[in-house]
C-alpha cells in the first residue's frame, strides 16, 4: 500500500491520543470476512463437522458456550435482551438445552480434546432456578470432556441471584462468577432499569467474595446517563474496596434498537458522553487500577488475584474451537462459525426433531489465522510482528506495516521495541481501529461481509413462550 493508502488509518497528531486520535471508532465484527454458507448446505456440513472435525493440534485450546436467553427485565442499554423470563418458559427451555447438550455429547468432534473453559452467558443465566442451574452445570460436567482445571463461568445479575442459586452453582462446579454491576450509583442504576440500589449491590458482591469459592468478576460500564466523572471515580473506588478477583471496564455503546439508543435519538439523553469523554473515562479507570496494583490482561479486563484467569474471553479472540449450545448461542469449529437459532420456537422445534437447530453458518478464508493472531495480540496489548509475518509467507509484512506503526508511535498509540508492538493506554482504547487498519493493510481484497451482517443477527426480539 502507498502512503496515500495508509493515510485513512493514521492517527491525529498533536492532541490527546486517548481522546481524539480518531474521529470515530471502527467496528470490527468477528464475522466480517466470512462467507455465508448456503442454507441448503448447513445440515450436511454440520453432520460432517461433528463426525470428522478435529482441533488444530494436540494442545489446541477449546471452549464451550451455553446461552440462556431470558431476562427478568430489559436494561435500557442492553442489546442482548431477547425473551422475558417466566418460570414456565425457563423450565421448558432448560429441558431442551439439556437434551441438546446430551444428544451430541458423544460425537467425535465434541470428545476430541479437553475443553478449557465453559461460559454460561445470556440473557441472564442466573434467572434460572437453583435446580435448573444445578442440572445444567452438572450435565455440562458429565457430558463434555472438561480439562481438570476447566474454568466454568456463570453470568449473573444481583436481582434474583439469591444465596440458594449461588450455592447451587458453586456446588455443581462453577468456579467463576461474573456480575454485571455497570454502576454502583443508585440513580444511574435505576435510570437504566436496574432495581437493586448501591448498598444492595455492594452487599451482594461482598457476600460472593466472602464465600471464597470462585473467582468473582464485576463489569463496570462508563458513559451511562448521569454518570459524571465523580460518579465514575466512586464506582472505581467501590469496586477496588470490595476487592473482587477481576473487573471489566466497558465503554457505553449505543446499540441501535435498544431503548437507550431510541431515547438518545429522540434527544432524551442530553448529557450523552462524546467519544472524547469515553476515552477520558477509560484512561481514568486504567490509571486508577494500575495505581492499585491490578494487572491488565486485556483491553477491558484487569485482575487482582491469580485466581482470575479470564480464559474464555481471551481464547475466544484467538479463534479457537468453541462448542455452542442454546437458543442464540454462537460457536466455531475450524473454518466454520455457526449460530444456534435465536427464536425460541424454532430452537424448540429443532431440538424436538432431533436436529441441531442451526440458523446460519459462515466459512472463513485462508487469511483467518492471520486475522485471529492480529486480533488476539492487540486484545492482549502486545503484538509480535514476526509471529504474524510467519502466517503470511512470501509477504513483506514488516515493510508494509512500518510506516503505519511509526505514525502510531508518534501519535502515542503504540511503543515499538524490535518487532514487538505494545499498546499504550490510548492504543488500548482505540484497539478496534488498529485491528481494522491491520486488516486493510495485510488482508486487502478479502471478501466483504454481507450487507447488514449475518442473517442470524437480523432476527427481531421475540417475547413468546415455548409451545
Secondary structure, DSSP 8 states (H G I E B T S, - for coil): --HHHHGGG---SSS-HHHHSSSS-----TTTT-EE--HHHHHHHHHHHHHH---SSTT--EEEEEEE-EESS--TT-S---EE--HHHHHHHHHHHHHHHHHTTTSHHHHSS-EEEEEEEES-GGGS-HHHHHHHHHHHHHHS-EEEEEEEEEEE-STT--HHHHHHHHHHT--EEEEEEE---HHHHHHTT--S-HHHHHHHHHHHHHH-SSEEEEEEEES-TT--HHHHHHHHHHHHHHT-SEEEEEE----TTSHHHHHHHTT--TT---HHHHHHHHHHHHHHHHHTT-EE-SSSEEESSTT---HHHHHHTTT-EEEEESTT-EEEETTEEEEE--SHHHHHHHHHTTS--EEEEEE--TTHHHHHHHHHHHHHTEEEHHHHHTTSTTS-HHHHHHHHHHHHHHHTSEEEETTEEEE-HHHHHTHHHHHHHHHHHHSTT-----TTS-GGG----------
